Every structure is written in structure tokens, then in C-alpha cells.
């Protein structure tokens, strides 16, 4: 009988399971967690098989639960649930949950074959029912724990984003209110320093809203509004929008379009937000008195937009880490480290690529690469655009 075979060989079966776990991972944590799940399951499987041989075989359902039914209230379901929770707590994958029980099934069948131990059809059905219930309950709990963890992370990230957004908006809003009060008092005019404060504050609010709008659109999966963008006009708008910020950061800013007739099909708002975020980072990190250069040019059928600063170099190991969420650049203390992650997603939504090149001791160059498209004949003859340094 299968329950006698399992009782006599319980130690050997556990050892085989541990060996299979060790082949996947050699850590002691793996061994301890696997040992917690398998012995309990084996004991419950043996009890289930024993009860099925008595005059009240249905009592076995209290131990292992019904087939394709609600088994979480059974003894087996409760221990499998705890096993799935512990695997989740130790950051294992859902594959590990299934493997633990699959290992035991394989160990039982292999050992039975080696020892020429017959397994009756009804016993094999019971084995499969117990395995199905255990796997289902363990996976359900594992998935539930992961959802709770992910929901908590999402909520924390959302609270941080909202807090940061409110903080940034409040700063600009307060500055604008004070400027308006001063102007309304009649003591200062719009054309003086107070008027510039008001203008800067409104520009800051607009940039924050633009960045937030891009993030919301990307997160919501809203369709992109691709349109023909004449690069000379687009870069001119970018230059005007960010020239004052360059001055406030005490750095020079130049924007150049090399060539004529350059155009792309892209979502203008997302592209503007991406380029704006790269410029803001450049202004923030470049050394005072140094220069930030934006250069747009054609190469191999693509439009390339380079933003080069003089920050001294990235000073990091893996450049790709910059584009991960919640990663900040070098000594940055403000913000959430979401800017470059959102920027890359905005560029990719426009069928483009965002990359970075480190120039140690000098600075870095962020490059947006987008497919070029043809301009209508009446627009193709426009002269190249160039701005004076800010």
C-alpha cells in the first residue's frame, strides 16, 4: 500500500527533494524552506491515504480537501498556504512554489519504480488530488502576498510622487502669489525683477504639469498623437521655453539644428516633455559658467538630438541604471529618481531610443534617436535654425 511505502521511505523522499532543490540553488535558505513544506505535505498525504482505507474514507477530505474544491480550510491547505507565504517572504519565484511539490511527485514515482513498488490507481488519484490542492493553495497565497507587496509599493510610490508634485507646485505658486501682490500694490511693474519672478513661477508650473501629464499618459496607456514635427520649429520652441532656466542656473545654453528639411512623426507633448527633462537635468548638473549644448542632426536615416553638459562625467558603474525607476543621478538629493525612467518611456512611445554617453572628466551626452520622415515640398527648403547662446 502507498501509505506504508511512504512511511517507510519518508526520509529518503525528503533527501531526494532536498537534492533537487540544491541543484537549483545551493543556499541554506532554500534548503530550510523546502524542508518546511515537504515533510508536512508527506505526513498529510500519508494520513489521507490511511483514512481512505478505513470505513469512513470521506473523513480524509478534512486532511487534504476535495478534488477541484475549496481546500484552504483543510490541514493540507493551511500548511500549503503557509509554505507559499514563506516563499514569498523570502523573495522566491512562483516557479519555486510549484517545483517544491513537483519534486516530491517525481521522487515518489522514481523511488517506487526503483523498488518495484506498485501504486494503485485510486492511490495515484489521491496523490494527484493532494498535489493539486497543495500547489493551488500555495500559489494562491504566494500570489496574494506578492499583490499585497506590489500594492504597498505602488501606494508608497504614488504618495511620494504626489507629495513631491504638491511641494514643487506650492513653491512656484507661492512665488507667483507674492509677485502678483507686489505688482498689484503698484510699487513694482511687470517689466522688472518681480515680473520675471512671476514669469519663472508660471513657467515652472507649466513644466511640472507637462511632466506629470506625460507620466499619466504613459501609465494609462493612452494612444499617442503622432504628428509631423518640423525639427527647426520644434527646437526653436524648446530653446525659448528653457532659455530662462539656463540663465537662472548660471550656465550657457545653445541650440543648433544641422541641415534642412528635418522632420519626424511623433507625439509632440511626449517628445517635448522628454527633451525638457533632459535639459533640466543638464542645467542642474553642469558646472556653473559652463555650457549646455543641444544639437539636432541627421544620421543614417534617423534624427539624433544630443544634449551635452559639463558635469564632470557620470561617475557610475552601469549607465543603464540611470534609467531605472527611483534611481537618482550621482549626488542628486531632490526628486524621486523617476525623471529619466519617464523620459525613456516617452521616447520609446515615439518609436525612438534614449541613450547616454559618458565623457569622463568633462560631462555626458544624452541622445534621443528617432526615425526621420520626409517633409512636404513647401517646407523642405526651410533654412537651418541656429540660436545665439543664452
Buried (B, 14 or more C-beta within 10 A) or exposed (E): BBBEBBBEBBEEBBEBBBEBBEEEEEEEEBBEBBBBBBBBBBBBBBBBBBBBEEEEEEEBBBBBBEBEEEBBEBBBBBBBBBBBBBBBEEEBEBEBBBBBBBBBBBBBBEBBEEEEBEBEEEBBEBBEBBBBBBBBBBBBBBBBBBEEEEEEEEEEBEEBBEEBBEEBBEBBBEBBEBBBEBBEEEEBEEEEEBBBBBBBBBBBBEBBEBBBEBBEBBEEEEEBEBEBBBBBBBBBEBBEBBBBBBBEBEBBBBBBBBEBBBBBBBBBBBBBBBBBBBBBBBBBBBEEEBBBBBBBBBEEEBBBBBBBBBBBBBEBEEEEEBBEEEBBBEEEEEBBBBBBBBBBBBBBBBBBBBBBEBBEEBBBBBBBBBEBBEBEEEBEEBEBBBBEEB
